Amino acid sequence: MKLLLISDTHVPTRARSLPAPVLDAVDRADVVVHAGDWVDAATLDLLQARARRLVGVWGNNDGPALRRRLPEVARVVLGGLRFAVVHETGQATGREARADRDFPETDVLVFGHSHIPWDTVSPAGMRLLNPGSPTDRRRQPACTYLTATVADGALADVRLVPVRRASERP
């Protein structure tokens, strides 16, 4: 099962639309996971129409229309792995211990908010993943998203993918 993990798309405030490489990744994925801060409902509509399966949550920049349609926390089993998705996890210091406390019985926690890619394992063995942002790099060298596969009950091939925007030259 091919996964696409994205967060903090911030359309249309940080980008007019999702970059073409992200849309191509949506087309290749079996499941798209979005960890919040969509900003507009049109992006949710687009991904619901285009993705084979979409798992998403609302973020701190998402207004009432998105909060009515999305949960604050999503839980789903994919290929035998228990995923939780949330926008915010608090400061980086102590994140893994808080995740173990707040998300027991979770194998993979996907989160966003910071726009900073993150890939660690908690003391209890939970994988914590933040894909960064495909539209707003903030202090990062590039905009990013994550891809991964789930096979035989295990997460594999986790890959941070930089996003080249149309305005950037090779």
Backbone hydrogen bonds in HBPLUS format (Angstrom, degrees):
<---DONOR---> <-ACCEPTOR-->    atom                        ^
c    i                          cat <-CA-CA->   ^        H-A-AA   ^      H-
h    n   atom  resd res      DA  || num        DHA   H-A  angle D-A-AA Bond
n    s   type  num  typ     dist DA aas  dist angle  dist       angle   num
A0150-VAL N   A0001-MET O   2.89 MM 149  5.15 150.6  1.98 142.6 152.3     1
A0030-ASP N   A0002-LYS O   2.83 MM  28  5.14 151.6  1.91 129.6 139.0     2
A0031-VAL N   A0002-LYS O   3.16 MM  29  6.56 152.0  2.24 160.7 166.2     3
A0003-LEU N   A0148-ALA O   2.77 MM 145  5.12 171.1  1.78 157.9 155.2     4
A0148-ALA N   A0003-LEU O   3.19 MM 145  5.12 150.6  2.28 132.0 133.7     5
A0004-LEU N   A0031-VAL O   2.99 MM  27  6.40 148.3  2.09 156.9 164.1     6
A0033-VAL N   A0004-LEU O   2.78 MM  29  6.12 167.8  1.80 170.0 173.9     7
A0005-LEU N   A0146-LEU O   2.84 MM 141  5.01 177.0  1.84 149.2 150.1     8
A0146-LEU N   A0005-LEU O   3.05 MM 141  5.01 176.8  2.06 152.4 153.3     9
A0006-ILE N   A0033-VAL O   2.83 MM  27  6.19 166.3  1.85 168.1 172.9    10
A0035-ALA N   A0006-ILE O   2.89 MM  29  6.40 154.8  1.96 146.5 152.2    11
A0008-ASP N   A0036-GLY O   2.83 MM  28  5.88 151.2  1.91 174.0 174.7    12
A0010-HIS N   A0037-ASP O   3.03 MM  27  5.84 175.1  2.04 155.5 154.1    13
A0013-THR N   A0010-HIS O   2.91 MM   3  5.57 106.4  2.46 114.2 132.1    14
A0014-ARG N   A0010-HIS O   2.75 MM   4  5.38 172.0  1.75 166.7 166.6    15
A0011-VAL N   A0038-TRP O   3.19 MM  27  6.35 133.6  2.42 157.1 156.2    16
A0022-VAL N   A0019-PRO O   2.96 MM   3  5.44 130.0  2.21 112.5 125.5    17
A0023-LEU N   A0019-PRO O   3.18 MM   4  6.60 157.1  2.23 151.5 158.4    18
A0024-ASP N   A0020-ALA O   2.89 MM   4  6.14 155.0  1.95 155.0 162.2    19
A0025-ALA N   A0021-PRO O   3.02 MM   4  6.20 150.0  2.11 136.3 144.1    20
A0026-VAL N   A0022-VAL O   2.88 MM   4  6.23 146.1  2.00 146.8 156.8    21
A0027-ASP N   A0023-LEU O   3.10 MM   4  6.39 156.4  2.16 145.6 150.6    22
A0028-ARG N   A0024-ASP O   3.19 MM   4  6.51 136.7  2.39 139.2 150.6    23
A0028-ARG N   A0025-ALA O   3.18 MM   3  5.07 127.8  2.47  92.2 105.6    24
A0029-ALA N   A0025-ALA O   3.06 MM   4  6.16 131.2  2.31 144.0 155.9    25
A0029-ALA N   A0026-VAL O   3.25 MM   3  5.27 138.9  2.43  98.6 109.6    26
A0032-VAL N   A0053-ARG O   2.87 MM  21  6.21 164.3  1.89 158.8 162.9    27
A0055-VAL N   A0032-VAL O   2.87 MM  23  6.25 159.3  1.91 164.0 169.5    28
A0034-HIS N   A0055-VAL O   2.86 MM  21  6.33 158.0  1.91 156.4 163.7    29
A0057-VAL N   A0034-HIS O   3.21 MM  23  6.63 137.3  2.40 153.8 166.0    30
A0045-ASP N   A0041-ALA O   2.85 MM   4  6.16 163.9  1.87 156.6 161.2    31
A0046-LEU N   A0042-ALA O   2.87 MM   4  6.03 157.1  1.93 143.6 149.8    32
A0047-LEU N   A0043-THR O   2.98 MM   4  6.20 166.5  2.00 150.7 153.4    33
A0048-GLN N   A0044-LEU O   2.85 MM   4  6.01 155.9  1.90 153.4 160.8    34
A0049-ALA N   A0045-ASP O   3.00 MM   4  6.15 150.9  2.08 145.8 153.1    35
A0050-ARG N   A0046-LEU O   2.91 MM   4  6.05 145.1  2.04 144.8 155.2    36
A0051-ALA N   A0047-LEU O   2.84 MM   4  5.42 164.2  1.86 141.9 146.6    37
A0058-TRP N   A0071-PRO O   3.05 MM  13  6.28 149.2  2.15 146.7 155.1    38
A0062-ASP N   A0059-GLY O   3.03 MM   3  5.37 164.8  2.06 118.4 121.2    39
A0067-ARG N   A0063-GLY O   3.01 MM   4  6.21 161.2  2.05 154.0 159.8    40
A0068-ARG N   A0064-PRO O   2.93 MM   4  6.02 139.6  2.09 145.1 153.2    41
A0069-ARG N   A0066-LEU O   3.02 MM   3  5.17 132.3  2.26  99.5 112.6    42
A0070-LEU N   A0066-LEU O   2.94 MM   4  6.03 134.3  2.16 152.6 165.4    43
A0074-ALA N   A0085-VAL O   2.98 MM  11  5.06 159.0  2.03 141.2 148.1    44
A0085-VAL N   A0074-ALA O   2.79 MM  11  5.06 147.7  1.89 149.1 155.4    45
A0076-VAL N   A0083-PHE O   3.04 MM   7  5.31 157.4  2.10 138.3 144.7    46
A0083-PHE N   A0076-VAL O   2.80 MM   7  5.31 169.1  1.81 166.6 167.0    47
A0078-LEU N   A0081-LEU O   2.89 MM   3  5.27 153.6  1.96 152.4 154.9    48
A0081-LEU N   A0078-LEU O   2.97 MM   3  5.27 168.6  1.98 119.0 121.4    49
A0107-ASP N   A0082-ARG O   2.73 MM  25  5.07 150.8  1.82 137.4 147.6    50
A0108-VAL N   A0082-ARG O   3.08 MM  26  6.39 157.7  2.13 150.7 152.0    51
A0084-ALA N   A0108-VAL O   2.93 MM  24  6.40 149.5  2.02 159.0 165.9    52
A0110-VAL N   A0084-ALA O   2.90 MM  26  6.32 164.3  1.92 161.0 164.8    53
A0086-VAL N   A0110-VAL O   3.03 MM  24  6.50 156.5  2.09 162.3 169.8    54
A0112-GLY N   A0087-HIS O   2.93 MM  25  4.89 154.8  2.00 126.6 134.3    55
A0095-ARG N   A0092-ALA O   3.09 MM   3  5.23 164.0  2.12 129.7 127.4    56
A0098-ARG N   A0094-GLY O   3.03 MM   4  6.24 162.2  2.06 158.0 163.6    57
A0099-ALA N   A0095-ARG O   2.84 MM   4  6.04 156.2  1.89 153.3 160.4    58
A0100-ASP N   A0096-GLU O   3.01 MM   4  6.31 156.4  2.06 148.6 154.2    59
A0101-ARG N   A0097-ALA O   3.07 MM   4  6.33 153.5  2.14 143.6 150.8    60
A0102-ASP N   A0098-ARG O   2.71 MM   4  5.87 166.9  1.72 159.5 163.2    61
A0103-PHE N   A0099-ALA O   2.81 MM   4  5.44 147.3  1.92 144.9 150.7    62
A0127-ARG N   A0107-ASP O   2.91 MM  20  6.26 167.4  1.93 152.6 150.1    63
A0109-LEU N   A0127-ARG O   2.80 MM  18  6.18 164.2  1.82 165.1 170.6    64
A0129-LEU N   A0109-LEU O   2.85 MM  20  6.19 165.6  1.87 167.1 170.0    65
A0111-PHE N   A0129-LEU O   2.96 MM  18  6.34 158.0  2.01 155.7 161.2    66
A0118-TRP N   A0130-ASN O   2.99 MM  12  4.71 150.7  2.07 129.9 132.7    67
A0130-ASN N   A0118-TRP O   2.89 MM  12  4.71 154.9  1.96 134.1 135.7    68
A0120-THR N   A0128-LEU O   3.10 MM   8  5.29 153.5  2.17 142.1 150.2    69
A0128-LEU N   A0120-THR O   2.82 MM   8  5.29 169.6  1.83 150.2 153.4    70
A0122-SER N   A0126-MET O   2.73 MM   4  5.08 160.1  1.77 148.5 154.3    71
A0125-GLY N   A0122-SER O   2.89 MM   3  5.09 159.1  1.93 110.5 117.4    72
A0144-THR N   A0133-SER O   2.72 MM  11  5.30 148.1  1.82 122.0 126.6    73
A0140-GLN N   A0137-ARG O   2.81 MM   3  5.14 164.3  1.83 136.2 139.6    74
A0163-VAL N   A0143-CYS O   2.75 MM  20  5.18 153.2  1.82 136.6 137.3    75
A0145-TYR N   A0161-VAL O   3.05 MM  16  5.37 139.5  2.22 139.4 151.6    76
A0161-VAL N   A0145-TYR O   2.77 MM  16  5.37 178.6  1.78 167.3 167.8    77
A0147-THR N   A0159-ARG O   2.95 MM  12  5.27 151.3  2.04 143.1 152.4    78
A0159-ARG N   A0147-THR O   2.81 MM  12  5.27 159.5  1.85 154.4 157.4    79
A0149-THR N   A0156-ALA O   2.88 MM   7  5.20 162.1  1.91 151.3 150.9    80
A0156-ALA N   A0149-THR O   2.79 MM   7  5.20 163.4  1.82 156.3 158.0    81
A0151-ALA N   A0154-ALA O   2.97 MM   3  5.44 157.9  2.02 154.1 157.8    82
A0154-ALA N   A0151-ALA O   3.00 MM   3  5.44 148.9  2.10 113.5 122.7    83
A0168-GLU N   A0165-ARG O   2.85 MM   3  5.41 158.5  1.89 119.4 126.6    84
